[in-house]
Amino acid sequence: MQSMYYIGLDVHKRTISYCVKEVSGRIYAEGSVPATRLDLNRWMKTLPQPWTVAMEATVFSGWIYDHLRPHAAALKVAHPLMLRAIAAAKKKNDRIDAGKICDCLRCDFLPECYMASTAIRERRRTLRYRNLLVRQMVQMKNKIAVLLMEAGVSYNKQRLHKAGYFRELVASNPDIDEGLCSLLRVCREMVVRLERTESALVRSLERDALLRDRVERLMTIPAVGPITALTWALEVGEVQRFSSIKKAVSYCGLCGEEKSSANSVQRTPLSKQRNKHLQTTLIEAAKMAPRYSAGLALLYDKERRKGNANQATWRWPGSWWLT
């Protein structure tokens, strides 16, 4: 029976530091390799078999995870906030960090985090890009309004971004000179282009065979549209990874941190340790849902009587959305 070799990786943009250890803790090899697929292939040919590897979750971990997974006996990704052994160290460098990740893996102390499948991560990337386009679109719409206010031009706020009203305003208002008119047209063209791209991305995700059935079931919930359903499906991934509703609520960022000592228990505001994309979408859905469902409006009013409106917004989505 072959003995397992354990590998810790400290991943960076250009280089990957590694530490290979035997079960006993003896260092077999350590060093660094360039962070490219070709160099990783060369490095893997020098490794003893079988081997298992662990790395910290970073923006670069996804492609490295996919590239190493077919060759490793096991591959784990560590939660960066839980690696206290590295964060609290007095002496810290890439070689030491790789060694500590390797020791956590070897001694089964690694705080492993969930890694979604490649297909889900690819579609999640598309959805998050769509969110970027929406933010840029809002910025350009605000810029149009600012340009008009700077010139003292009166306009209808509710109709400003309608194509017909915008053309009429630019063509007929005497306060809009040639320079301002060109800037307004450029901003409007960018808004239209961003809107078309955003719509195309959403349609492609809605029609995706991997997501279609799940999104349709989610949209049967009152006030849940395609964006909310897609965000839930792609950001959560497999719901079975949560052992309880409380853990799901915590992941969504719908509860505060708990600080308790002796008989004193305190709850802080909404935690920053959450999936920010999912939290934003669910809170927006919670604000909109009472307008479209009488039953959810009653539930919202019940929670609002216990405190202010903002607290009611993020208190009740957990009981509604996660059922």
C-alpha positions as CSV (number, residue, x, y, z in Angstrom):
1,M,0.0,0.0,0.0
2,Q,1.5,3.3,-1.1
3,S,1.9,6.1,1.5
4,M,0.1,9.4,0.7
5,Y,2.1,12.6,0.1
6,Y,0.6,15.9,1.2
7,I,1.1,19.2,-0.7
8,G,0.4,22.7,0.5
9,L,0.2,25.5,-2.1
10,D,0.5,29.2,-1.5
11,V,-1.0,30.7,-4.6
12,H,-0.2,34.1,-6.1
13,K,-0.6,35.8,-9.4
14,R,2.7,34.9,-10.9
15,T,4.1,32.2,-8.7
16,I,2.9,29.2,-6.6
17,S,4.9,28.2,-3.6
18,Y,4.6,24.5,-2.7
19,C,5.6,22.2,0.2
20,V,5.5,18.4,-0.2
21,K,5.5,16.3,3.0
22,E,5.3,12.7,3.9
23,V,2.8,11.3,6.5
24,S,5.4,11.6,9.2
25,G,5.9,15.3,8.5
26,R,9.3,15.0,6.8
27,I,9.7,17.5,4.0
28,Y,10.0,15.7,0.6
29,A,10.3,18.8,-1.5
30,E,9.6,22.5,-1.4
31,G,10.0,25.5,-3.8
32,S,8.0,27.6,-6.2
33,V,6.8,27.3,-9.8
34,P,5.5,29.9,-12.2
35,A,1.7,30.1,-12.2
36,T,1.1,28.7,-15.7
37,R,-0.5,25.5,-16.9
38,L,2.6,24.4,-18.7
39,D,4.8,24.8,-15.6
40,L,2.3,23.0,-13.5
41,N,2.3,20.1,-15.9
42,R,6.1,19.9,-15.6
43,W,6.0,20.1,-11.8
44,M,3.3,17.4,-11.5
45,K,5.6,14.9,-13.4
46,T,8.2,15.3,-10.6
47,L,5.7,14.5,-7.8
48,P,5.6,11.1,-6.0
49,Q,2.3,9.1,-6.2
50,P,-0.3,9.3,-4.8
51,W,-0.6,12.9,-3.6
52,T,-3.3,15.2,-2.2
53,V,-3.1,18.9,-2.3
54,A,-4.6,21.9,-0.5
55,M,-4.6,25.6,-1.3
56,E,-6.1,28.8,0.1
57,A,-9.2,30.3,-1.7
58,T,-8.1,33.2,-3.8
59,V,-9.2,34.8,-7.1
60,F,-6.6,32.5,-8.8
61,S,-7.6,29.3,-7.1
62,G,-10.4,28.3,-9.6
63,W,-8.3,27.5,-12.7
64,I,-5.6,25.9,-10.6
65,Y,-8.2,23.7,-8.9
66,D,-9.6,22.6,-12.3
67,H,-6.1,21.9,-13.7
68,L,-4.9,19.8,-10.7
69,R,-8.1,17.9,-9.9
70,P,-7.8,15.1,-12.5
71,H,-4.3,14.2,-11.3
72,A,-4.7,14.5,-7.5
73,A,-6.0,11.8,-5.1
74,A,-7.9,14.6,-3.3
75,L,-7.9,18.3,-3.7
76,K,-9.2,20.8,-1.0
77,V,-9.6,24.5,-0.8
78,A,-9.2,26.3,2.5
79,H,-11.3,29.1,3.8
80,P,-8.8,32.1,4.1
81,L,-10.4,33.6,7.2
82,M,-10.2,30.3,9.1
83,L,-6.5,29.8,8.6
84,R,-5.5,31.3,11.9
85,A,-2.2,29.5,12.0
86,I,-1.0,31.6,9.0
87,A,-2.7,34.9,9.9
88,A,-1.4,34.9,13.5
89,A,2.2,33.9,12.6
90,K,5.0,36.1,13.7
91,K,7.2,35.2,10.7
92,K,5.3,34.9,7.4
93,N,6.5,34.2,3.9
94,D,5.3,32.1,1.0
95,R,7.5,29.1,1.9
96,I,6.2,29.1,5.5
97,D,2.6,29.6,4.4
98,A,2.8,26.6,2.0
99,G,4.3,24.5,4.8
100,K,1.5,25.4,7.3
101,I,-1.2,24.7,4.7
102,C,0.5,21.3,4.1
103,D,0.5,20.6,7.9
104,C,-3.2,21.5,8.3
105,L,-4.0,19.1,5.4
106,R,-1.8,16.3,6.8
107,C,-3.2,16.6,10.3
108,D,-6.8,17.0,9.1
109,F,-7.1,20.5,10.5
110,L,-7.7,22.2,7.2
111,P,-10.8,24.5,7.4
112,E,-12.2,23.4,4.0
113,C,-14.6,25.6,2.1
114,Y,-17.1,24.7,-0.6
115,M,-15.9,24.6,-4.2
116,A,-18.7,24.8,-6.8
117,S,-18.4,22.8,-10.0
118,T,-16.7,24.2,-13.0
119,A,-20.0,24.6,-14.9
120,I,-21.6,26.6,-12.1
121,R,-18.5,28.8,-11.6
122,E,-18.5,29.6,-15.4
123,R,-22.1,30.6,-15.3
124,R,-21.6,32.5,-12.0
125,R,-18.9,34.5,-13.7
126,T,-21.4,35.5,-16.4
127,L,-24.0,36.6,-13.9
128,R,-21.5,38.7,-11.9
129,Y,-20.3,40.3,-15.2
130,R,-24.0,41.2,-15.8
131,N,-24.1,42.9,-12.4
132,L,-21.0,44.9,-13.4
133,L,-22.8,46.1,-16.5
134,V,-25.9,47.1,-14.5
135,R,-23.7,49.2,-12.1
136,Q,-22.0,50.9,-15.1
137,M,-25.4,51.5,-16.7
138,V,-26.7,53.2,-13.5
139,Q,-23.6,55.4,-13.4
140,M,-24.1,56.6,-17.0
141,K,-27.8,57.4,-16.3
142,N,-26.8,59.4,-13.3
143,K,-24.2,61.2,-15.4
144,I,-26.8,62.2,-17.9
145,A,-28.9,63.7,-15.0
146,V,-25.8,65.5,-13.6
147,L,-24.9,67.0,-17.0
148,L,-28.4,68.4,-17.3
149,M,-28.4,69.8,-13.8
150,E,-25.0,71.4,-14.3
151,A,-26.4,73.3,-17.3
152,G,-29.7,74.2,-15.5
153,V,-31.8,72.2,-17.9
154,S,-35.3,71.2,-16.6
155,Y,-36.4,67.6,-17.3
156,N,-38.9,65.0,-16.3
157,K,-37.1,62.6,-14.0
158,Q,-39.4,59.7,-14.6
159,R,-39.1,59.9,-18.4
160,L,-35.6,61.0,-18.8
161,H,-34.2,57.6,-19.9
162,K,-37.0,56.9,-22.3
163,A,-35.7,56.9,-25.9
164,G,-38.4,59.2,-27.3
165,Y,-38.4,61.7,-24.5
166,F,-34.6,61.9,-24.5
167,R,-34.4,62.6,-28.3
168,E,-37.1,65.3,-28.0
169,L,-35.3,66.9,-25.0
170,V,-32.0,67.1,-26.7
171,A,-33.4,68.3,-30.0
172,S,-35.8,71.0,-28.7
173,N,-34.3,72.4,-25.5
174,P,-32.5,75.7,-26.2
175,D,-30.4,75.4,-23.0
176,I,-28.5,72.4,-24.4
177,D,-25.6,73.6,-26.5
178,E,-23.6,71.6,-29.1
179,G,-20.9,70.5,-26.6
180,L,-23.4,69.3,-24.0
181,C,-25.5,67.6,-26.7
182,S,-22.6,65.5,-27.9
183,L,-21.8,64.4,-24.3
184,L,-25.4,63.5,-23.7
185,R,-25.6,61.4,-26.9
186,V,-22.4,59.5,-26.0
187,C,-23.8,58.7,-22.6
188,R,-27.1,57.6,-24.1
189,E,-25.4,55.3,-26.6
190,M,-23.4,53.7,-23.8
191,V,-26.6,53.1,-21.8
192,V,-28.3,51.5,-24.8
193,R,-25.3,49.3,-25.5
194,L,-25.0,48.2,-21.9
195,E,-28.8,47.4,-21.8
196,R,-28.6,45.2,-24.8
197,T,-25.6,43.3,-23.5
198,E,-27.1,42.8,-20.1
199,S,-30.4,41.5,-21.6
200,A,-28.5,39.1,-23.9
201,L,-26.5,37.7,-20.9
202,V,-29.7,37.2,-18.8
203,R,-31.5,35.4,-21.7
204,S,-28.5,33.1,-22.2
205,L,-28.5,32.1,-18.6
206,E,-32.3,31.6,-18.5
207,R,-32.2,29.3,-21.5
208,D,-29.2,27.3,-20.2
209,A,-30.1,23.6,-19.9
210,L,-28.3,23.3,-16.6
211,L,-30.3,26.1,-14.9
212,R,-33.6,26.2,-16.7
213,D,-35.6,23.8,-14.6
214,R,-34.3,25.2,-11.3
215,V,-34.9,28.8,-12.3
216,E,-38.5,28.0,-13.4
217,R,-39.3,26.4,-10.0
218,L,-37.8,29.3,-8.1
219,M,-39.8,31.8,-10.1
220,T,-43.0,30.2,-8.8
221,I,-42.3,32.0,-5.5
222,P,-44.1,35.3,-5.3
223,A,-42.0,38.3,-6.3
224,V,-39.1,36.2,-7.5
225,G,-37.9,37.1,-10.9
226,P,-35.2,35.7,-13.2
227,I,-32.4,37.7,-11.6
228,T,-33.2,36.6,-8.1
229,A,-33.7,33.0,-9.2
230,L,-30.4,33.0,-11.1
231,T,-28.5,34.6,-8.3
232,W,-29.8,32.0,-5.8
233,A,-29.1,29.0,-8.1
234,L,-25.5,30.1,-9.1
235,E,-24.3,31.6,-5.8
236,V,-25.6,28.8,-3.6
237,G,-24.8,25.9,-5.9
238,E,-25.8,22.7,-4.1
239,V,-28.3,23.5,-1.3
240,Q,-27.5,20.2,0.3
241,R,-24.1,21.6,1.5
242,F,-26.0,23.5,4.2
243,S,-26.8,21.2,7.2
244,S,-29.4,23.7,8.6
245,I,-31.4,26.7,7.6
246,K,-29.4,28.8,10.1
247,K,-26.2,28.1,8.2
248,A,-27.8,29.1,4.9
249,V,-29.1,32.3,6.5
250,S,-25.6,33.1,7.8
251,Y,-24.1,32.4,4.3
252,C,-26.6,34.8,2.8
253,G,-25.6,37.5,5.3
254,L,-29.1,37.9,6.8
255,C,-27.9,37.7,10.4
256,G,-25.4,39.5,12.5
257,E,-22.4,38.2,14.4
258,E,-22.9,36.9,17.9
259,K,-20.7,38.1,20.7
260,S,-21.4,36.3,24.0
261,S,-19.5,36.2,27.3
262,A,-20.9,34.7,30.5
263,N,-24.6,35.7,30.6
264,S,-24.2,38.5,28.1
265,V,-25.2,38.0,24.5
266,Q,-24.9,40.7,21.8
267,R,-25.8,40.7,18.2
268,T,-24.0,43.0,15.8
269,P,-25.4,44.5,12.6
270,L,-25.3,42.4,9.4
271,S,-22.1,40.4,9.1
272,K,-19.5,41.2,6.5
273,Q,-18.6,37.5,6.3
274,R,-21.2,36.6,3.7
275,N,-21.8,36.2,0.0
276,K,-22.3,39.9,-0.9
277,H,-23.9,39.2,-4.3
278,L,-26.5,36.9,-2.7
279,Q,-27.1,39.3,0.2
280,T,-27.7,42.3,-2.0
281,T,-30.1,40.4,-4.3
282,L,-32.1,38.9,-1.4
283,I,-32.5,42.2,0.4
284,E,-33.7,43.9,-2.8
285,A,-36.2,41.0,-3.3
286,A,-37.3,41.5,0.3
287,K,-38.0,45.1,-0.4
288,M,-40.0,44.4,-3.5
289,A,-41.9,41.3,-2.4
290,P,-44.5,43.0,-0.2
291,R,-45.6,45.1,-3.2
292,Y,-46.6,41.9,-5.2
293,S,-47.9,39.5,-2.5
294,A,-50.5,40.3,0.2
295,G,-49.3,37.4,2.3
296,L,-45.7,38.6,2.3
297,A,-46.9,42.1,3.0
298,L,-48.5,40.9,6.2
299,L,-45.4,39.0,7.2
300,Y,-43.3,42.2,6.5
301,D,-45.7,44.4,8.6
302,K,-45.5,41.9,11.5
303,E,-41.7,42.1,11.5
304,R,-41.7,45.9,11.1
305,R,-43.7,46.3,14.3
306,K,-40.9,44.7,16.2
307,G,-38.4,47.4,15.1
308,N,-37.6,49.8,12.3
309,A,-38.2,49.2,8.6
310,N,-34.6,48.3,7.7
311,Q,-34.4,45.6,10.4
312,A,-37.7,44.2,9.2
313,T,-36.3,44.0,5.6
314,W,-33.4,41.7,6.5
315,R,-35.1,39.8,9.3
316,W,-37.9,38.1,7.4
317,P,-36.3,37.0,4.1
318,G,-34.7,34.0,5.8
319,S,-38.1,32.5,6.9
320,W,-39.6,33.3,3.4
321,W,-36.8,32.5,0.9
322,L,-35.2,29.5,2.5
323,T,-38.4,27.5,3.0
